[in-house]
Amino acid sequence: RDAYNQFCTGGTDLIQNVQKQLSGDFRDLILKLFLTRAEFDAEELMRAFQGFSPDEETIYEILFNRPNALREDILESFYTKTGKLVENLIESGFHKYTKTPLKKMLRINRCEEMRLDLGLCERASQAIANVSPNDWITYDEILNYFGQLTPAELLLMGRLYKEKKGQNILDAIDTIKSKHKQVFFRTLYYVVVNPAEYFSNKINQSVRGFGTDEKLLARVIVNRYDIDMSNIKKYYWQTYNESVRKTIEDDCSGSYKRLLIGLAHQLDTNEF
């Protein structure tokens, strides 16, 4: 952003030059790097809301994974770009089971301190154990626990839940009859407790099958390259027995490939 501003003081718009001189996925990737985090996620939200039905998992990822202040900036940037409130789009376009709890989650701020409240985790696990997973989504108390607990507290809550029910909390989520509810809770739990594993799976999803989902691949790399990419690469290697570098080399080409590899490895030289 500073380099962009300095370039523009010389009377030339750098973004316009990029748009004129470059093309394709490489140009799109370069342009993403000029955006602030809030602008980038707001544009990804815009894309997720397009089409006949919204891309619910992407919307959950962005709204559940980002820090509280950044989430507010994303919502503000989204409104600036579209003139629409995210809550109104959720109300009109989301499934009946998930639109109300999702709007509630937007108003819950997760504790961002290094906290591990054992008593709170015990109360949370007991409250969740008392209710069928199919009904979790209708209880404000349960939504508050899922929305407010720190990653360490959510992890402990899951262990206490297993002691009470004899079942892993993710396995319990899989018993939920509604796929919409499943995606809601599974994404919520994963992107908070273990985002590195979640995003390593997203990289694999982007290259699985015929062709490459360049937008998904670029979204993960651009969003995470300076946050937890080292951990993402380790999970990717452990799960798929291949490095992120090798995956990008096999599925991408040219300057686009080199830039993605550079972003994924610029803060460390680990070949995972």
Secondary structure per residue as TSV (DSSP state, phi and psi in degrees):
chain	resnum	aa	ss	phi	psi
A	1	R	-	360.0	-42.9
A	2	D	H	-63.7	-42.5
A	3	A	H	-62.9	-38.0
A	4	Y	H	-62.9	-45.7
A	5	N	H	-63.3	-41.3
A	6	Q	H	-64.6	-39.3
A	7	F	H	-63.4	-41.8
A	8	C	H	-68.8	-26.7
A	9	T	T	-66.4	-17.3
A	10	G	T	-83.6	4.5
A	11	G	T	91.4	6.8
A	12	T	-	-121.1	134.3
A	13	D	-	-88.3	113.3
A	14	L	H	-63.5	-41.1
A	15	I	H	-63.5	-41.3
A	16	Q	H	-62.9	-38.0
A	17	N	H	-64.0	-42.9
A	18	V	H	-60.1	-44.4
A	19	Q	H	-63.5	-33.4
A	20	K	H	-80.3	-40.2
A	21	Q	H	-88.0	-25.6
A	22	L	-	-111.8	173.0
A	23	S	-	-154.4	166.8
A	24	G	H	66.7	-153.4
A	25	D	H	-64.2	-33.7
A	26	F	H	-63.8	-45.4
A	27	R	H	-60.5	-45.9
A	28	D	H	-61.2	-39.2
A	29	L	H	-66.6	-43.3
A	30	I	H	-59.2	-44.8
A	31	L	H	-63.7	-34.3
A	32	K	H	-61.3	-33.7
A	33	L	H	-73.2	-13.9
A	34	F	T	-83.4	-11.3
A	35	L	S	-84.1	150.2
A	36	T	-	-70.6	167.0
A	37	R	H	-59.9	-42.0
A	38	A	H	-65.0	-42.4
A	39	E	H	-64.1	-43.2
A	40	F	H	-60.5	-49.9
A	41	D	H	-67.6	-33.3
A	42	A	H	-63.0	-40.6
A	43	E	H	-67.6	-36.6
A	44	E	H	-66.4	-37.2
A	45	L	H	-63.3	-42.7
A	46	M	H	-57.3	-44.9
A	47	R	H	-65.5	-36.8
A	48	A	H	-68.7	-26.9
A	49	F	H	-86.0	-9.6
A	50	Q	-	-73.9	162.0
A	51	G	S	90.9	-175.8
A	52	F	S	-65.4	-39.1
A	53	S	S	-136.7	145.6
A	54	P	-	-69.0	152.8
A	55	D	-	-80.8	88.5
A	56	E	H	-62.2	-42.3
A	57	E	H	-64.2	-41.0
A	58	T	H	-63.4	-40.5
A	59	I	H	-64.1	-43.2
A	60	Y	H	-61.1	-46.1
A	61	E	H	-54.8	-50.0
A	62	I	H	-67.0	-43.1
A	63	L	H	-78.9	-26.1
A	64	F	H	-94.2	-29.3
A	65	N	H	-86.5	-30.7
A	66	R	S	-78.4	149.8
A	67	P	-	-57.0	157.0
A	68	N	H	-55.1	-49.8
A	69	A	H	-64.6	-40.4
A	70	L	H	-64.6	-40.3
A	71	R	H	-58.2	-42.6
A	72	E	H	-64.2	-40.0
A	73	D	H	-65.4	-36.4
A	74	I	H	-63.4	-46.4
A	75	L	H	-62.6	-38.7
A	76	E	H	-68.2	-42.9
A	77	S	H	-64.6	-38.5
A	78	F	H	-59.3	-44.4
A	79	Y	H	-65.7	-39.9
A	80	T	H	-62.4	-39.8
A	81	K	H	-77.2	-32.3
A	82	T	H	-115.3	-19.9
A	83	G	S	72.5	14.5
A	84	K	-	-123.5	148.1
A	85	L	-	-89.0	135.6
A	86	V	H	-57.6	-40.2
A	87	E	H	-59.2	-38.4
A	88	N	H	-68.5	-37.6
A	89	L	H	-68.4	-36.1
A	90	I	H	-63.3	-43.6
A	91	E	H	-62.5	-39.6
A	92	S	H	-88.5	-23.2
A	93	G	H	-117.7	-11.7
A	94	F	S	-91.7	161.2
A	95	H	-	-63.8	148.9
A	96	K	T	-59.4	-29.1
A	97	Y	T	-73.8	-29.6
A	98	T	T	-111.2	-15.0
A	99	K	H	-68.0	-39.9
A	100	T	H	-68.9	-49.3
A	101	P	H	-63.4	-33.3
A	102	L	H	-65.8	-42.1
A	103	K	H	-63.8	-35.4
A	104	K	H	-65.8	-40.3
A	105	M	H	-64.4	-28.6
A	106	L	T	-63.4	-23.6
A	107	R	T	-98.5	3.5
A	108	I	-	-102.2	129.3
A	109	N	-	-101.5	125.7
A	110	R	-	-74.7	141.9
A	111	C	-	-64.1	125.6
A	112	E	-	-109.2	16.7
A	113	E	S	-91.4	166.8
A	114	M	S	-81.4	75.5
A	115	R	-	-113.3	141.8
A	116	L	-	-141.5	90.0
A	117	D	-	-91.3	103.6
A	118	L	H	-63.5	-40.9
A	119	G	H	-64.0	-41.1
A	120	L	H	-63.6	-41.3
A	121	C	H	-64.5	-38.0
A	122	E	H	-65.5	-44.3
A	123	R	H	-64.5	-39.6
A	124	A	H	-64.6	-46.5
A	125	S	H	-64.3	-36.7
A	126	Q	H	-67.6	-43.1
A	127	A	H	-62.2	-41.0
A	128	I	H	-72.0	-36.7
A	129	A	H	-67.8	-25.3
A	130	N	T	-78.4	-9.9
A	131	V	S	-123.3	138.3
A	132	S	-	-60.9	137.6
A	133	P	G	-52.2	-30.6
A	134	N	G	-62.2	-21.9
A	135	D	G	-109.7	-0.8
A	136	W	G	-52.9	-38.6
A	137	I	G	-68.8	-14.7
A	138	T	G	-96.9	-0.8
A	139	Y	-	-107.9	116.6
A	140	D	H	-60.2	-37.9
A	141	E	H	-59.8	-43.7
A	142	I	H	-68.6	-41.8
A	143	L	H	-61.2	-38.7
A	144	N	H	-63.2	-41.1
A	145	Y	H	-62.9	-48.1
A	146	F	H	-62.3	-32.0
A	147	G	H	-87.3	-24.7
A	148	Q	H	-103.3	-28.0
A	149	L	S	-66.6	147.1
A	150	T	-	-70.1	164.9
A	151	P	H	-54.7	-42.9
A	152	A	H	-64.6	-37.7
A	153	E	H	-69.4	-38.5
A	154	L	H	-63.8	-39.8
A	155	L	H	-64.0	-44.5
A	156	L	H	-66.4	-39.8
A	157	M	H	-57.5	-40.7
A	158	G	H	-63.9	-38.4
A	159	R	H	-67.9	-41.9
A	160	L	H	-66.0	-36.1
A	161	Y	H	-61.6	-42.4
A	162	K	H	-64.6	-37.3
A	163	E	H	-62.6	-36.0
A	164	K	H	-80.3	-38.4
A	165	K	H	-107.7	-12.5
A	166	G	S	70.4	23.4
A	167	Q	S	-144.8	134.7
A	168	N	-	-61.4	144.1
A	169	I	H	-65.0	-31.9
A	170	L	H	-70.5	-34.5
A	171	D	H	-66.6	-36.7
A	172	A	H	-63.4	-39.9
A	173	I	H	-61.4	-36.4
A	174	D	H	-67.4	-17.7
A	175	T	T	-83.1	-8.9
A	176	I	-	-64.6	129.6
A	177	K	S	-69.4	-38.0
A	178	S	-	-81.2	123.4
A	179	K	H	-63.0	-32.9
A	180	H	H	-63.3	-42.5
A	181	K	H	-68.1	-39.2
A	182	Q	H	-57.5	-50.3
A	183	V	H	-61.9	-38.7
A	184	F	H	-56.8	-56.0
A	185	F	H	-76.0	-37.3
A	186	R	H	-65.1	-45.5
A	187	T	H	-64.3	-44.6
A	188	L	H	-56.9	-47.1
A	189	Y	H	-68.1	-46.3
A	190	Y	H	-66.3	-46.4
A	191	V	H	-70.7	-15.5
A	192	V	H	-95.2	-49.6
A	193	V	H	-76.1	-42.8
A	194	N	-	-143.9	69.7
A	195	P	H	-62.3	-31.1
A	196	A	H	-61.6	-42.6
A	197	E	H	-66.6	-41.8
A	198	Y	H	-58.6	-48.2
A	199	F	H	-75.2	-27.1
A	200	S	H	-64.8	-38.1
A	201	N	H	-66.2	-33.7
A	202	K	H	-67.8	-37.8
A	203	I	H	-61.2	-44.6
A	204	N	H	-63.5	-40.5
A	205	Q	H	-60.1	-34.9
A	206	S	H	-69.1	-22.6
A	207	V	H	-113.3	-0.8
A	208	R	S	-72.5	141.4
A	209	G	S	79.3	-158.8
A	210	F	S	-82.7	124.5
A	211	G	S	83.8	175.0
A	212	T	-	-124.8	135.7
A	213	D	-	-86.1	86.5
A	214	E	H	-61.5	-34.5
A	215	K	H	-67.0	-41.3
A	216	L	H	-67.6	-45.1
A	217	L	H	-60.3	-46.3
A	218	A	H	-65.7	-37.3
A	219	R	H	-61.8	-43.8
A	220	V	H	-67.2	-47.5
A	221	I	H	-64.5	-47.4
A	222	V	H	-65.8	-37.8
A	223	N	H	-75.5	-30.4
A	224	R	H	-113.6	-3.5
A	225	Y	T	-60.9	-29.6
A	226	D	T	-111.8	19.2
A	227	I	T	-115.0	-64.5
A	228	D	T	-144.0	31.1
A	229	M	H	-62.4	-34.0
A	230	S	H	-61.0	-43.8
A	231	N	H	-68.5	-37.3
A	232	I	H	-60.6	-43.2
A	233	K	H	-65.2	-36.7
A	234	K	H	-65.2	-45.8
A	235	Y	H	-62.0	-39.0
A	236	Y	H	-62.8	-45.1
A	237	W	H	-62.4	-45.2
A	238	Q	H	-65.2	-34.4
A	239	T	H	-86.5	-41.1
A	240	Y	H	-113.7	0.2
A	241	N	S	55.0	38.3
A	242	E	S	-153.1	147.2
A	243	S	-	-81.1	155.8
A	244	V	H	-61.5	-38.2
A	245	R	H	-57.9	-47.8
A	246	K	H	-63.7	-39.4
A	247	T	H	-62.0	-44.9
A	248	I	H	-65.7	-42.0
A	249	E	H	-61.4	-37.2
A	250	D	H	-76.8	-27.3
A	251	D	H	-110.7	-9.0
A	252	C	-	-126.6	174.8
A	253	S	-	-150.3	165.2
A	254	G	H	62.5	-150.7
A	255	S	H	-64.5	-32.5
A	256	Y	H	-60.4	-45.6
A	257	K	H	-62.6	-46.3
A	258	R	H	-64.5	-37.9
A	259	L	H	-69.1	-41.8
A	260	L	H	-61.0	-43.6
A	261	I	H	-64.3	-40.4
A	262	G	H	-62.2	-41.3
A	263	L	H	-66.2	-42.9
A	264	A	H	-68.7	-22.9
A	265	H	H	-120.6	5.4
A	266	Q	T	-69.3	-28.5
A	267	L	T	-95.0	-5.2
A	268	D	-	-158.8	163.1
A	269	T	-	-105.7	11.3
A	270	N	-	-64.0	129.5
A	271	E	-	-85.0	2.9
A	272	F	-	-59.5	360.0
